Amino acid sequence: MDKSILRKKYKELRDNISENKIIENSIGIANQSLLLPIWNYNYFHIFLSIENLKEVNTNFLLSILQGKDKEVVIPKIINKIEGLESYLLTDQTKLKLNSIGIPEPIEGIIIYPEKIDVVFIPLLAYDLKGNRVGYGKGFYDKFLKKCNNKCLKIGLSFFPPEKTINIKVTDVPLDFCVTPNKLYSF
């Protein structure tokens, strides 16, 4: 299916989710993530949710990572050409909403992509092969290409997969996708 059609469909589906259901589903996703084969790794990149877009609330998953003493890094958009940088999240990290509502670190310790073991990726839709539809800016595809070959790419979604998604050669597929009730492996 065409990505533009899927973007519209899943934005509408998310718009109709209540705040309580977002919290309930986000807790379910955090609990399902405990079944992933990732807990021996050290460096975890996780996106911070855009609340007004009703994304998966990653605070619950973030609590699990911190409780397991993992090194957590968070993204900051530099620009369309350079894409994302990852900053170590510490107790001293100060966050600021960027122009599109993403909480980002103001400054801090940069962690290079090749050091990251696991990346949790925001998405709108995905298919049975692990292809995903994001917001269309390509930030994560560019970023994932800089990560090491063994880095695990994990999507988080409130919804089950589509059958197929039309992809581009620049798209980077997922290794897993976590939903509130099921873990998908690709």
N, CA, C and O of each residue as an XYZ file, in Angstrom:
744
protein
N       0.842     -1.183      0.000
C       0.000      0.000      0.000
C       0.887      1.246      0.000
O       2.011      1.223      0.500
N       0.373      2.307     -0.557
C       1.090      3.573     -0.681
C       1.282      4.243      0.682
O       0.361      4.278      1.498
N       2.476      4.770      0.918
C       2.790      5.377      2.211
C       1.926      6.595      2.541
O       1.546      6.784      3.697
N       1.614      7.412      1.557
C       0.811      8.612      1.843
C      -0.591      8.230      2.318
O      -1.149      8.887      3.198
N      -1.152      7.187      1.748
C      -2.470      6.709      2.178
C      -2.391      6.176      3.606
O      -3.269      6.435      4.429
N      -1.321      5.426      3.887
C      -1.148      4.867      5.234
C      -0.909      5.958      6.272
O      -1.417      5.867      7.390
N      -0.152      6.976      5.921
C       0.069      8.091      6.861
C      -1.265      8.712      7.268
O      -1.528      8.932      8.451
N      -2.085      8.986      6.290
C      -3.395      9.592      6.556
C      -4.242      8.655      7.426
O      -4.833      9.093      8.413
N      -4.302      7.394      7.069
C      -5.117      6.413      7.800
C      -4.698      6.318      9.262
O      -5.545      6.362     10.154
N      -3.391      6.189      9.513
C      -2.938      5.969     10.882
C      -2.924      7.239     11.723
O      -3.039      7.168     12.946
N      -2.787      8.388     11.094
C      -2.937      9.638     11.840
C      -4.381      9.770     12.326
O      -4.623     10.179     13.462
N      -5.337      9.422     11.462
C      -6.746      9.460     11.856
C      -7.047      8.445     12.958
O      -7.764      8.753     13.910
N      -6.498      7.232     12.829
C      -6.711      6.211     13.869
C      -6.173      6.695     15.218
O      -6.828      6.532     16.248
N      -4.983      7.289     15.204
C      -4.406      7.780     16.464
C      -5.200      8.954     17.016
O      -5.348      9.080     18.231
N      -5.709      9.808     16.149
C      -6.516     10.947     16.608
C      -7.730     10.500     17.413
O      -8.213     11.234     18.275
N      -8.217      9.309     17.134
C      -9.418      8.802     17.793
C      -9.141      7.983     19.052
O     -10.069      7.429     19.641
N      -7.888      7.898     19.470
C      -7.540      7.167     20.694
C      -7.640      8.123     21.881
O      -7.138      9.245     21.826
N      -8.287      7.675     22.946
C      -8.401      8.503     24.153
C      -7.058      8.534     24.892
O      -6.210      7.662     24.704
N      -6.886      9.543     25.724
C      -5.664      9.655     26.536
C      -5.490      8.428     27.432
O      -4.377      7.922     27.582
N      -6.582      7.949     28.024
C      -6.508      6.759     28.877
C      -6.058      5.536     28.090
O      -5.274      4.731     28.593
N      -6.549      5.387     26.857
C      -6.172      4.240     26.024
C      -4.711      4.347     25.597
O      -4.024      3.331     25.495
N      -4.230      5.556     25.349
C      -2.816      5.744     25.016
C      -1.949      5.254     26.176
O      -0.970      4.538     25.967
N      -2.311      5.641     27.390
C      -1.540      5.215     28.566
C      -1.609      3.700     28.723
O      -0.584      3.046     28.915
N      -2.808      3.146     28.644
C      -2.986      1.699     28.790
C      -2.185      0.934     27.722
O      -1.488     -0.029     28.042
N      -2.284      1.360     26.465
C      -1.548      0.693     25.386
C      -0.038      0.891     25.508
O       0.729     -0.017     25.190
N       0.393      2.051     25.960
C       1.817      2.317     26.131
C       2.405      1.452     27.245
O       3.541      0.990     27.132
N       1.659      1.233     28.298
C       2.100      0.317     29.364
C       2.178     -1.103     28.811
O       3.119     -1.837     29.111
N       1.187     -1.493     28.000
C       1.216     -2.808     27.364
C       2.440     -2.988     26.487
O       3.061     -4.051     26.498
N       2.791     -1.963     25.731
C       3.984     -2.009     24.882
C       5.240     -2.139     25.726
O       6.128     -2.924     25.396
N       5.326     -1.383     26.808
C       6.491     -1.476     27.695
C       6.604     -2.894     28.270
O       7.700     -3.452     28.333
N       5.484     -3.471     28.683
C       5.500     -4.837     29.236
C       5.884     -5.857     28.169
O       6.657     -6.773     28.449
N       5.358     -5.718     26.950
C       5.714     -6.637     25.864
C       7.206     -6.537     25.527
O       7.822     -7.527     25.132
N       7.782     -5.347     25.684
C       9.199     -5.162     25.358
C      10.103     -6.023     26.233
O      11.235     -6.328     25.857
N       9.600     -6.411     27.401
C      10.392     -7.275     28.286
C      10.646     -8.651     27.668
O      11.536     -9.375     28.114
N       9.866     -9.014     26.641
C      10.026    -10.296     25.954
C      11.062    -10.234     24.828
O      11.426    -11.263     24.259
N      11.535     -9.028     24.511
C      12.527     -8.864     23.449
C      13.888     -9.421     23.877
O      14.224     -9.371     25.061
N      14.680     -9.952     22.928
C      16.019    -10.463     23.242
C      17.067     -9.347     23.227
O      18.042     -9.412     22.480
N      16.855     -8.328     24.057
C      17.711     -7.132     23.997
C      18.380     -6.789     25.324
O      19.189     -5.863     25.383
N      18.063     -7.502     26.363
C      18.412     -7.016     27.697
C      19.860     -7.238     28.096
O      20.264     -6.835     29.186
N      20.665     -7.884     27.219
C      22.103     -8.001     27.471
C      22.879     -6.861     26.824
O      24.093     -6.760     27.005
N      22.203     -6.012     26.082
C      22.860     -4.879     25.429
C      22.953     -3.692     26.382
O      22.311     -3.667     27.432
N      23.774     -2.698     25.992
C      24.023     -1.550     26.876
C      23.440     -0.233     26.407
O      22.832      0.487     27.199
N      23.613      0.104     25.122
C      23.223      1.422     24.632
C      21.901      1.356     23.882
O      21.782      0.679     22.861
N      20.901      2.078     24.410
C      19.551      2.080     23.882
C      19.149      3.490     23.462
O      19.162      4.415     24.275
N      18.796      3.647     22.203
C      18.297      4.914     21.675
C      16.766      4.841     21.725
O      16.166      3.894     21.216
N      16.148      5.841     22.340
C      14.686      5.856     22.437
C      14.176      7.251     22.113
O      14.740      8.252     22.556
N      13.108      7.305     21.337
C      12.507      8.596     21.011
C      11.636      9.055     22.174
O      11.065      8.237     22.896
N      11.544     10.348     22.344
C      10.629     10.930     23.324
C       9.372     11.341     22.569
O       9.452     11.973     21.516
N       8.238     10.990     23.096
C       6.958     11.100     22.391
C       6.527     12.537     22.120
O       6.778     13.453     22.902
N       5.862     12.689     20.969
C       5.191     13.945     20.629
C       3.758     13.775     21.109
O       2.962     13.094     20.461
N       3.427     14.383     22.227
C       2.120     14.178     22.852
C       0.959     14.573     21.952
O      -0.034     13.849     21.873
N       1.069     15.723     21.266
C      -0.069     16.184     20.464
C      -0.319     15.321     19.229
O      -1.363     15.455     18.591
N       0.631     14.426     18.874
C       0.430     13.493     17.764
C      -0.019     12.117     18.264
O      -0.158     11.174     17.484
N      -0.243     12.021     19.578
C      -0.726     10.789     20.207
C       0.169      9.589     19.888
O      -0.311      8.499     19.575
N       1.488      9.820     19.976
C       2.448      8.734     19.803
C       2.431      7.829     21.025
O       1.878      8.178     22.068
N       3.046      6.659     20.878
C       3.253      5.771     22.018
C       4.007      6.567     23.076
O       5.012      7.213     22.775
N       3.523      6.520     24.313
C       4.195      7.204     25.418
C       5.377      6.336     25.847
O       5.201      5.271     26.437
N       6.571      6.807     25.543
C       7.774      6.008     25.812
C       8.281      6.148     27.251
O       9.286      5.532     27.605
N       7.610      6.938     28.081
C       8.065      7.100     29.462
C       8.087      5.778     30.228
O       8.955      5.571     31.076
N       7.139      4.880     29.939
C       7.081      3.597     30.642
C       8.256      2.704     30.239
O       8.860      2.042     31.083
N       8.569      2.694     28.958
C       9.717      1.934     28.468
C      11.016      2.559     28.966
O      11.964      1.850     29.303
N      11.054      3.856     29.009
C      12.220      4.565     29.534
C      12.468      4.183     30.992
O      13.617      3.997     31.394
N      11.414      4.064     31.781
C      11.555      3.648     33.187
C      12.147      2.247     33.296
O      12.969      1.984     34.174
N      11.733      1.353     32.409
C      12.295     -0.005     32.410
C      13.786      0.044     32.090
O      14.591     -0.596     32.765
N      14.151      0.805     31.059
C      15.563      0.910     30.674
C      16.401      1.465     31.820
O      17.475      0.944     32.121
N      15.909      2.517     32.454
C      16.655      3.115     33.562
C      16.708      2.166     34.753
O      17.723      2.096     35.447
N      15.627      1.439     34.993
C      15.603      0.466     36.083
C      16.574     -0.675     35.871
O      17.036     -1.286     36.835
N      16.888     -0.967     34.625
C      17.848     -2.024     34.295
C      19.255     -1.449     34.101
O      20.146     -2.143     33.611
N      19.453     -0.198     34.480
C      20.751      0.488     34.396
C      21.353      0.493     32.997
O      22.558      0.301     32.830
N      20.513      0.712     32.000
C      20.990      0.797     30.623
C      21.427      2.228     30.323
O      20.942      3.182     30.930
N      22.351      2.354     29.376
C      22.761      3.665     28.886
C      21.697      4.096     27.885
O      21.542      3.473     26.834
N      20.969      5.150     28.202
C      19.862      5.609     27.359
C      20.297      6.860     26.613
O      20.822      7.806     27.200
N      20.065      6.841     25.298
C      20.357      8.014     24.485
C      19.069      8.456     23.800
O      18.210      7.641     23.463
N      18.960      9.750     23.606
C      17.760     10.328     22.996
C      18.167     11.175     21.792
O      19.270     11.720     21.752
N      17.262     11.282     20.804
C      17.616     12.001     19.576
C      17.414     13.504     19.658
O      16.620     14.022     20.443
N      18.172     14.170     18.810
C      17.994     15.600     18.572
C      18.123     15.805     17.067
O      19.094     15.362     16.453
N      17.137     16.481     16.476
C      17.201     16.768     15.037
C      18.186     17.908     14.815
O      18.052     18.988     15.388
N      19.180     17.642     13.970
C      20.160     18.683     13.640
C      19.649     19.477     12.433
O      19.451     20.689     12.514
N      19.441     18.780     11.321
C      18.823     19.362     10.123
C      18.523     18.221      9.162
O      18.834     17.065      9.450
N      17.910     18.545      8.003
C      17.517     17.493      7.059
C      18.713     16.750      6.481
O      18.609     15.560      6.182
N      19.829     17.416      6.321
C      21.008     16.784      5.723
C      21.728     15.912      6.751
O      21.993     14.739      6.487
N      22.043     16.466      7.909
C      22.760     15.712      8.937
C      21.848     14.747      9.686
O      22.313     13.733     10.206
N      20.573     15.049      9.744
C      19.630     14.156     10.420
C      19.669     14.281     11.927
O      19.619     15.383     12.475
N      19.760     13.135     12.596
C      19.693     13.062     14.054
C      21.063     12.911     14.693
O      21.979     12.341     14.100
N      21.193     13.424     15.896
C      22.308     13.104     16.788
C      21.707     12.483     18.031
O      20.556     12.749     18.377
N      22.495     11.649     18.705
C      22.027     11.006     19.935
C      22.814     11.549     21.120
O      24.039     11.664     21.082
N      22.069     11.880     22.175
C      22.673     12.415     23.384
C      22.381     11.492     24.556
O      21.269     10.983     24.692
N      23.375     11.280     25.395
C      23.207     10.482     26.590
C      22.203     11.169     27.514
O      22.325     12.360     27.797
N      21.215     10.412     27.980
C      20.216     10.950     28.896
C      20.705     10.736     30.325
O      20.911      9.603     30.761
N      20.886     11.830     31.037
C      21.329     11.762     32.438
C      20.351     12.572     33.290
O      19.431     13.201     32.769
N      20.562     12.546     34.600
C      19.728     13.344     35.494
C      19.885     14.842     35.218
O      18.988     15.625     35.530
N      21.018     15.244     34.636
C      21.277     16.654     34.359
C      20.801     17.102     32.973
O      20.882     18.287     32.651
N      20.309     16.178     32.154
C      19.897     16.535     30.798
C      18.679     17.462     30.839
O      17.639     17.129     31.406
N      18.838     18.620     30.228
C      17.737     19.576     30.125
C      17.099     19.408     28.751
O      17.790     19.324     27.737
N      15.760     19.361     28.736
C      15.022     19.163     27.502
C      14.265     20.422     27.115
O      13.878     21.227     27.961
N      14.065     20.568     25.798
C      13.295     21.688     25.268
C      12.497     21.158     24.078
O      13.009     20.368     23.285
N      11.237     21.598     23.957
C      10.440     21.201     22.798
C      10.970     21.903     21.554
O      11.171     23.118     21.551
N      11.195     21.116     20.485
C      11.620     21.747     19.238
C      10.396     22.298     18.503
O       9.287     22.267     19.038
N      10.588     22.794     17.300
C       9.508     23.473     16.568
C       8.351     22.556     16.196
O       7.260     23.042     15.896
N       8.562     21.226     16.207
C       7.465     20.306     15.887
C       6.965     19.535     17.109
O       6.213     18.569     16.982
N       7.391     19.976     18.292
C       6.849     19.413     19.529
C       7.592     18.219     20.098
O       7.071     17.528     20.973
N       8.810     17.963     19.613
C       9.599     16.841     20.120
C      10.485     17.335     21.267
O      11.225     18.303     21.093
N      10.422     16.684     22.443
C      11.354     17.034     23.513
C      12.774     16.610     23.103
O      13.010     15.451     22.762
N      13.696     17.548     23.142
C      15.082     17.273     22.744
C      16.049     17.800     23.794
O      15.735     18.744     24.519
N      17.237     17.180     23.873
C      18.253     17.711     24.785
C      18.791     19.037     24.265
O      18.978     19.216     23.062
N      19.034     19.953     25.176
C      19.605     21.245     24.787
C      21.084     21.065     24.470
O      21.595     21.623     23.499
N      21.759     20.283     25.296
C      23.180     19.973     25.110
C      23.477     18.691     25.864
O      22.598     18.135     26.523
N      24.704     18.225     25.772
C      25.065     17.022     26.512
C      26.153     16.222     25.818
O      26.879     16.728     24.962
N      26.246     14.971     26.207
C      27.273     14.068     25.688
C      26.715     13.354     24.460
O      25.709     12.650     24.539
N      27.385     13.548     23.326
C      26.963     12.893     22.092
C      27.443     11.441     22.105
O      28.594     11.157     22.436
N      26.546     10.538     21.741
C      26.884      9.127     21.585
C      26.784      8.824     20.091
O      25.739      9.045     19.480
N      27.856      8.324     19.511
C      27.887      8.076     18.076
C      27.051      6.854     17.708
O      26.998      5.889     18.470
N      26.394      6.888     16.538
C      25.463      5.825     16.149
C      26.063      4.421     16.171
O      25.373      3.463     16.521
N      27.316      4.288     15.809
C      27.921      2.950     15.760
C      28.049      2.302     17.139
O      28.292      1.099     17.235
N      27.889      3.078     18.193
C      27.981      2.554     19.561
C      26.620      2.032     20.071
O      26.562      1.310     21.066
N      25.541      2.400     19.387
C      24.188      2.080     19.844
C      23.822      0.640     19.485
O      24.027      0.198     18.354
N      23.280     -0.081     20.464
C      22.907     -1.488     20.289
C      21.459     -1.671     19.852
O      21.157     -2.562     19.058
N      20.561     -0.831     20.366
C      19.123     -0.978     20.132
C      18.532      0.407     19.871
O      18.846      1.368     20.572
N      17.666      0.497     18.844
C      16.985      1.749     18.546
C      15.480      1.505     18.555
O      14.976      0.675     17.799
N      14.769      2.230     19.409
C      13.305      2.232     19.398
C      12.862      3.354     18.465
O      13.266      4.506     18.625
N      12.022      3.001     17.484
C      11.719      3.898     16.377
C      10.240      4.291     16.368
O       9.367      3.430     16.472
N       9.959      5.594     16.242
C       8.560      6.009     16.084
C       8.085      5.646     14.680
O       8.869      5.642     13.731
N       6.800      5.344     14.558
C       6.265      5.022     13.244
C       4.762      5.250     13.227
O       4.123      5.397     14.269
N       4.220      5.276     12.029
C       2.775      5.359     11.865
C       2.207      3.990     11.513
O       1.150      3.609     12.016
N       2.908      3.242     10.645
C       2.454      1.919     10.225
C       3.667      1.057      9.888
O       4.779      1.562      9.738
N       3.438     -0.240      9.773
C       4.483     -1.198      9.393
C       3.795     -2.388      8.752
O       2.579     -2.547      8.852
N       4.600     -3.235      8.081
C       3.988     -4.403      7.443
C       4.583     -5.697      7.979
O       5.432     -5.685      8.871
N       4.127     -6.805      7.427
C       4.518     -8.137      7.906
C       5.983     -8.467      7.627
O       6.489     -9.472      8.124
N       6.674     -7.633      6.837
C       8.093     -7.845      6.547
C       8.983     -6.893      7.344
O      10.207     -6.939      7.224
N       8.373     -6.034      8.155
C       9.155     -5.091      8.946
C       9.388     -3.757      8.271
O      10.108     -2.916      8.810
N       8.803     -3.540      7.115
C       8.893     -2.223      6.477
C       8.000     -1.268      7.249
O       6.948     -1.661      7.753
N       8.422     -0.009      7.341
C       7.663      0.922      8.164
C       7.360      2.211      7.426
O       8.000      2.567      6.437
N       6.350      2.896      7.954
C       5.981      4.217      7.468
C       6.147      5.173      8.633
O       5.496      5.036      9.669
N       7.034      6.147      8.446
C       7.201      7.195      9.447
C       6.473      8.443      8.976
O       5.475      8.367      8.260
N       6.986      9.584      9.388
C       6.344     10.848      9.026
C       6.803     11.384      7.665
O       6.295     12.400      7.189
N       7.758     10.701      7.049
C       8.150     11.062      5.690
C       9.359     11.960      5.563
O       9.699     12.373      4.454
N      10.016     12.273      6.658
C      11.186     13.157      6.596
C      12.498     12.385      6.393
O      13.501     12.970      5.985
N      12.494     11.081      6.674
C      13.684     10.255      6.463
C      14.738     10.330      7.549
O      15.832      9.792      7.380
N      14.435     10.988      8.664
C      15.441     11.141      9.719
C      15.937      9.790     10.240
O      17.141      9.586     10.392
N      15.017      8.874     10.513
C      15.440      7.588     11.078
C      16.118      6.699     10.049
O      17.035      5.960     10.406
N      15.708      6.738      8.794
C      16.400      5.934      7.777
C      17.863      6.374      7.663
O      18.762      5.535      7.609
N      18.099      7.680      7.626
C      19.479      8.188      7.568
C      20.263      7.789      8.814
O      21.415      7.362      8.727
N      19.623      7.934      9.974
C      20.283      7.615     11.230
C      20.629      6.125     11.319
O      21.739      5.768     11.711
N      19.695      5.272     10.961
C      19.906      3.824     11.082
C      21.024      3.327     10.178
O      21.691      2.343     10.499
N      21.233      3.990      9.061
C      22.326      3.605      8.161
C      23.693      3.907      8.771
O      24.695      3.331      8.348
N      23.745      4.794      9.750
C      24.995      5.120     10.431
C      25.273      4.171     11.597
O      26.401      4.096     12.085
N      24.248      3.450     12.041
C      24.401      2.523     13.169
C      25.155      1.280     12.717
O      25.252      0.999     11.523
N      25.684      0.544     13.680
C      26.412     -0.677     13.335
C      25.462     -1.737     12.793
O      24.254     -1.667     13.021
N      26.008     -2.725     12.074
C      25.199     -3.763     11.409
C      24.374     -4.598     12.373
O      23.333     -5.130     11.988
N      24.814     -4.724     13.610
C      24.128     -5.582     14.578
C      23.081     -4.826     15.400
O      22.386     -5.422     16.223
N      22.974     -3.542     15.180
C      22.007     -2.727     15.916
C      20.592     -3.228     15.631
O      20.209     -3.413     14.476
N      19.827     -3.442     16.693
C      18.450     -3.914     16.553
C      17.504     -2.725     16.422
O      17.567     -1.767     17.192
N      16.630     -2.814     15.429
C      15.692     -1.735     15.118
C      14.292     -2.189     15.516
O      13.768     -3.168     14.985
N      13.692     -1.461     16.463
C      12.423     -1.883     17.049
C      11.389     -0.767     16.930
O      11.579      0.334     17.446
N      10.299     -1.072     16.244
C       9.195     -0.133     16.136
C       8.239     -0.309     17.299
O       8.172     -1.381     17.900
N       7.499      0.744     17.616
C       6.481      0.715     18.663
C       5.171      1.175     18.036
O       5.113      2.246     17.433
N       4.112      0.368     18.176
C       2.854      0.702     17.511
C       1.656      0.255     18.333
O       1.693     -0.773     19.009
N       0.600      1.043     18.262
C      -0.668      0.664     18.879
C      -1.431     -0.344     18.014
O      -2.388     -0.955     18.490
N      -1.025     -0.527     16.752
C      -1.827     -1.249     15.771
C      -1.104     -2.474     15.215
O       0.124     -2.549     15.271
N      -1.865     -3.439     14.675
C      -1.259     -4.596     14.001
C      -0.680     -4.179     12.649
O      -0.939     -3.069     12.184
N       0.104     -5.058     12.014
C       0.742     -4.699     10.742
C      -0.211     -4.698      9.563
O      -1.253     -5.354      9.579
N       0.169     -3.948      8.544
C      -0.458     -4.011      7.230
C       0.143     -5.231      6.515
O       1.172     -5.758      6.938
N      -0.504     -5.674      5.434
C       0.052     -6.806      4.669
C       1.351     -6.412      3.980
O       2.372     -7.082      4.140
N       1.313     -5.327      3.215
C       2.518     -4.851      2.525
C       2.502     -3.329      2.447
O       1.453     -2.685      2.464
N       3.710     -2.788      2.360
C       3.915     -1.345      2.198
C       4.856     -1.165      1.022
O       5.851     -1.880      0.902
N       4.546     -0.212      0.154
C       5.460      0.124     -0.936
C       6.681      0.810     -0.332
O       6.552      1.802      0.385
N       7.857      0.282     -0.623
C       9.075      0.824     -0.020
C       9.998      1.422     -1.073
O       9.846      1.196     -2.273
N      10.966      2.198     -0.572
C      12.024      2.774     -1.397
C      13.321      2.066     -1.037
O      13.404      1.420      0.008
N      14.320      2.178     -1.876
C      15.612      1.544     -1.596
C      16.293      2.177     -0.382
O      17.162      1.555      0.229
N      15.915      3.390     -0.031
C      16.527      4.073      1.112
C      15.895      3.681      2.447
O      16.414      4.046      3.502
N      14.778      2.940      2.417
C      14.084      2.545      3.648
C      14.857      1.455      4.384
O      15.383      0.525      3.773
N      14.916      1.587      5.701
C      15.572      0.590      6.550
C      14.484     -0.150      7.324
O      13.718      0.470      8.063
N      14.410     -1.486      7.159
C      13.348     -2.244      7.835
C      13.623     -2.467      9.318
O      14.748     -2.319      9.797
N      12.560     -2.826     10.022
C      12.630     -3.149     11.453
C      13.081     -4.591     11.655
O      12.951     -5.428     10.762
N      13.615     -4.865     12.845
C      13.874     -6.240     13.272
C      12.689     -6.762     14.086
O      12.365     -7.949     14.046
N      12.050     -5.851     14.824
C      10.903     -6.182     15.672
C       9.923     -5.015     15.662
O      10.289     -3.881     15.351
N       8.680     -5.310     16.005
C       7.721     -4.264     16.330
C       6.934     -4.729     17.550
O       6.493     -5.876     17.621
N       6.767     -3.826     18.501
C       6.077     -4.145     19.749
C       4.731     -3.430     19.757
O       4.653     -2.219     19.549
N       3.673     -4.201     20.001
C       2.330     -3.651     20.138
C       1.861     -3.957     21.573
O       2.551     -4.676     22.296
N       0.722     -3.435     21.989
C       0.275     -3.673     23.358
C       0.044     -5.154     23.699
O       0.149     -5.544     24.862
N      -0.269     -5.978     22.683
C      -0.615     -7.376     22.955
C       0.240     -8.402     22.232
O       0.065     -9.605     22.423
N       1.173     -7.928     21.393
C       1.942     -8.877     20.594
C       3.294     -8.301     20.198
O       3.465     -7.095     20.019
N       4.230     -9.205     20.073
C       5.581     -8.865     19.626
C       5.767     -9.470     18.243
O       5.581    -10.674     18.065
N       6.134     -8.647     17.256
C       6.370     -9.124     15.893
C       7.870     -9.173     15.651
O       8.598     -8.250     16.016
N       8.330    -10.261     15.031
C       9.722    -10.428     14.686
C       9.829    -10.571     13.165
O       9.044    -11.293     12.550
N      10.798     -9.886     12.562
C      10.923     -9.915     11.109
C      12.273    -10.516     10.696
O      12.562    -10.624      9.504
